[in-house]
Amino acid sequence: MVNSYEKRRSPGLLVFPNGVVDPFCQKGEIALKAKEQPDVTVVSYQWNVGNKSYSTAAITHAFDAAGEMDVYLQETYSYPGTTDQCVRDVTESLTVHPKPTADFEDVGQVAIGSSVTIHNLSTPADLTNFRWDVQGLLNPITDKDLKLDFNV
């Protein structure tokens, strides 16, 4: 899955992945794209993201670590009818969150006619969205902990 968002920066230059989704997670891919500028001819792009460089208008990158990460884009361009080149650049700071790890409590065997709560042990502890897919149930359950009745 590719995460994305959009923010306006220096005159005529945007750094954005497609749409508005946050947060970004470690090891998850993010799509970044320089906004097309109808009034100029772009000669080159130079991205510096983490420890990698790219030279196209649109890129996809995965962050190896969590934390505040800078995304730098430099665009070299000219106006129609001229050979003079100009440079504009932008640095965007993104928060990359630790990759979540799904985990839950093992409750062992459950007797028919009893109820059980399976506690979610996923990390990090401040996760806010959950989805339990249980065989035999038509709809997923989105509560943090899973509560089930075992009736015949």
Residue pairs with C-beta under 8 A, 6 or more apart in sequence:
1 28
1 29
2 17
2 18
2 28
2 29
2 30
2 31
2 60
3 17
3 21
3 22
3 23
3 24
3 25
3 28
3 29
3 30
3 31
4 16
4 17
4 18
4 19
4 20
4 21
4 30
4 31
5 16
5 17
5 19
5 20
5 21
5 22
6 14
6 16
6 17
6 19
6 20
7 14
7 15
7 16
7 92
8 14
9 15
9 90
9 92
10 88
10 89
10 90
11 88
12 35
12 37
12 39
12 40
12 88
13 34
13 35
13 37
13 73
13 75
13 88
13 89
13 90
14 34
14 35
15 32
15 33
15 34
15 71
15 73
15 90
15 92
16 32
16 33
16 35
17 30
17 31
17 32
17 33
18 31
18 33
23 95
23 96
23 97
24 30
24 63
24 94
24 95
24 96
24 97
25 96
25 97
25 98
25 99
25 100
26 63
26 64
26 65
26 66
26 96
26 97
26 98
26 99
27 62
27 63
27 64
27 99
28 62
28 63
28 99
29 60
29 61
29 62
30 60
30 61
30 62
30 63
30 94
31 58
31 59
31 60
32 47
32 49
32 58
32 59
32 60
32 61
32 71
32 73
33 57
33 58
33 59
34 42
34 45
34 57
34 58
34 73
34 75
36 57
37 77
39 79
39 80
40 77
40 78
40 79
40 80
40 86
41 77
41 78
41 79
41 80
42 57
42 75
42 76
42 77
43 76
43 77
43 78
43 85
44 55
44 75
44 76
45 54
45 55
45 56
45 57
45 73
45 74
45 75
45 76
46 53
46 54
46 55
46 73
46 74
46 75
46 76
47 53
47 54
47 55
47 59
47 71
47 72
47 73
48 70
48 71
48 72
49 59
49 61
49 69
49 71
49 72
50 61
50 63
50 64
50 69
52 61
54 61
63 69
63 96
65 96
66 96
66 97
66 98
66 99
67 95
67 96
68 93
68 94
68 95
68 96
69 93
69 94
69 95
69 96
70 91
70 92
70 93
70 94
71 91
71 92
71 93
71 94
72 89
72 90
72 91
72 92
73 89
73 90
73 91
73 92
74 87
74 88
74 89
75 87
75 88
75 89
76 85
76 86
76 87
77 85
77 86
77 87
77 88
78 84
78 85
78 86
79 86
97 124
98 123
98 124
100 122
100 123
100 124
100 127
101 122
101 123
102 122
103 120
103 121
103 122
103 123
104 118
104 119
104 120
104 121
104 122
104 146
105 118
105 119
105 120
105 121
107 116
107 118
110 116
110 150
111 150
112 150
112 151
112 152
113 150
113 151
113 152
114 149
114 150
115 147
115 148
115 149
115 150
116 147
116 148
116 150
117 145
117 146
117 147
118 145
118 146
118 147
118 148
119 145
120 130
120 144
120 145
120 146
122 130
129 142
130 141
130 142
130 143
130 144
131 140
131 141
131 142
132 140
132 141
132 142
132 143
132 146
133 140
134 140
134 141
134 146
134 148
